[in-house]
């Protein structure tokens, strides 16, 4: 029953009405926007997988595999080791796309680590606070 008025409720059971045209159009627009977001997200996932595969099979593959293995088994107390690993790797001399991809991988690993610990995914420090792991690595890769 959609109405408190019993006569209106009875009338709706006899002659149900379609939602107004504006409501239908708005619902279609929302569906289309959702489909567009899903399509773009899938395209992004394919790009990211292809970029990671290219990195792991390219000229920096040995260093990339060491970094990915470290990120896969990283614990919360390994963040200093991660900074040292990035600092000692060949990433500073790599092209901008590779440096960006390394930053994406590091970001995903740090977020996973924080979520496993029950923390919020992002917690950037204020200007007068000590820099966090992600920001330190981002500065190293600039």
C-alpha positions as CSV (number, residue, x, y, z in Angstrom):
1,X,0.0,0.0,0.0
2,X,1.6,3.3,-1.1
3,X,-0.9,5.7,0.4
4,X,-2.6,6.3,3.7
5,X,-5.8,6.9,1.9
6,X,-7.6,3.5,1.4
7,X,-9.5,4.7,-1.6
8,X,-6.3,5.8,-3.4
9,X,-4.7,2.5,-2.5
10,X,-7.6,0.6,-3.9
11,X,-7.5,2.8,-7.1
12,X,-3.8,2.0,-7.6
13,X,-4.5,-1.8,-7.5
14,X,-7.1,-1.4,-10.2
15,X,-5.3,1.0,-12.5
16,X,-1.6,1.1,-11.8
17,X,0.2,4.0,-13.4
18,X,3.5,4.3,-15.0
19,X,6.0,6.6,-13.3
20,X,6.1,10.1,-14.9
21,X,8.2,10.5,-18.0
22,X,10.7,12.7,-16.2
23,X,11.3,10.0,-13.6
24,X,11.8,7.3,-16.3
25,X,14.2,9.5,-18.2
26,X,16.1,10.3,-15.1
27,X,16.3,6.6,-14.2
28,X,17.6,5.8,-17.7
29,X,20.2,8.5,-17.4
30,X,21.4,7.1,-14.1
31,X,21.6,3.6,-15.7
32,X,23.6,5.0,-18.6
33,X,26.0,6.8,-16.3
34,X,26.5,3.7,-14.3
35,X,27.2,1.6,-17.4
36,X,29.7,4.3,-18.5
37,X,31.5,4.2,-15.2
38,X,31.7,0.4,-15.3
39,X,33.0,0.5,-18.9
40,X,35.7,3.0,-18.0
41,X,36.6,1.1,-14.8
42,X,37.0,-2.1,-16.9
43,X,39.2,-0.3,-19.4
44,X,41.3,1.1,-16.6
45,X,41.7,-2.4,-15.1
46,X,42.8,-3.8,-18.5
47,X,45.3,-0.9,-19.0
48,X,46.7,-1.5,-15.5
49,X,47.1,-5.2,-16.0
50,X,48.8,-4.7,-19.4
51,X,51.1,-2.0,-17.9
52,X,52.1,-4.3,-15.0
53,X,52.7,-7.2,-17.4
54,X,54.9,-4.9,-19.6
55,X,56.8,-3.8,-16.6
56,X,57.4,-7.4,-15.4
57,X,58.6,-8.5,-18.8
58,X,60.5,-5.4,-19.8
59,X,64.1,-4.2,-19.3
60,X,63.5,-3.5,-15.6
61,X,61.8,-6.8,-15.0
62,X,64.3,-8.1,-12.4
63,X,63.9,-5.0,-10.2
64,X,60.2,-4.9,-10.8
65,X,59.8,-8.5,-9.7
66,X,61.8,-7.9,-6.5
67,X,59.6,-4.9,-5.7
68,X,56.3,-6.7,-6.5
69,X,57.4,-9.7,-4.3
70,X,58.3,-7.3,-1.5
71,X,54.9,-5.5,-1.8
72,X,53.1,-8.8,-1.7
73,X,54.7,-9.9,1.6
74,X,55.1,-6.5,3.2
75,X,54.1,-6.0,6.8
76,X,53.4,-2.8,8.6
77,X,56.9,-2.6,10.0
78,X,58.5,-3.0,6.5
79,X,57.7,0.5,5.4
80,X,61.3,1.7,5.9
81,X,62.5,-1.3,3.9
82,X,60.1,-0.3,1.1
83,X,61.5,3.2,1.0
84,X,65.1,1.8,0.9
85,X,64.1,-0.7,-1.9
86,X,62.6,2.1,-4.0
87,X,65.6,4.4,-3.3
88,X,68.1,1.7,-4.3
89,X,66.2,0.6,-7.4
90,X,66.5,1.8,-11.0
91,X,63.3,3.8,-10.7
92,X,64.7,7.3,-10.6
93,X,66.2,6.9,-14.1
94,X,63.1,5.2,-15.5
95,X,60.6,7.0,-17.8
96,X,57.7,8.9,-16.2
97,X,55.1,6.2,-17.0
98,X,57.2,3.5,-15.3
99,X,57.7,5.7,-12.2
100,X,53.9,6.4,-12.1
101,X,53.2,2.7,-12.3
102,X,55.6,2.0,-9.5
103,X,53.8,4.6,-7.5
104,X,50.5,3.0,-8.3
105,X,51.8,-0.4,-7.1
106,X,53.2,1.1,-3.9
107,X,50.0,3.0,-3.3
108,X,47.8,-0.1,-3.6
109,X,50.1,-2.1,-1.3
110,X,50.1,0.6,1.4
111,X,46.3,0.9,1.2
112,X,45.9,-2.9,1.5
113,X,48.2,-2.8,4.5
114,X,46.3,0.0,6.2
115,X,42.9,-1.6,5.6
116,X,44.2,-5.0,7.0
117,X,45.2,-3.1,10.2
118,X,41.8,-1.6,10.5
119,X,42.9,1.9,9.5
120,X,41.5,4.4,7.0
121,X,43.1,3.8,3.5
122,X,44.5,7.4,3.2
123,X,46.0,9.4,6.1
124,X,48.2,12.1,4.7
125,X,50.1,14.2,7.3
126,X,49.6,17.9,7.8
127,X,52.3,20.2,6.6
128,X,54.1,20.3,10.0
129,X,54.0,16.6,10.5
130,X,56.5,13.9,9.4
131,X,55.9,12.6,5.9
132,X,54.4,9.2,5.4
133,X,55.7,6.3,3.4
134,X,53.7,7.0,0.2
135,X,54.6,10.7,0.1
136,X,58.3,9.9,0.7
137,X,58.3,7.4,-2.2
138,X,56.4,9.9,-4.4
139,X,59.1,12.5,-3.7
140,X,61.8,9.9,-4.6
141,X,60.1,9.1,-7.9
142,X,59.7,12.7,-9.1
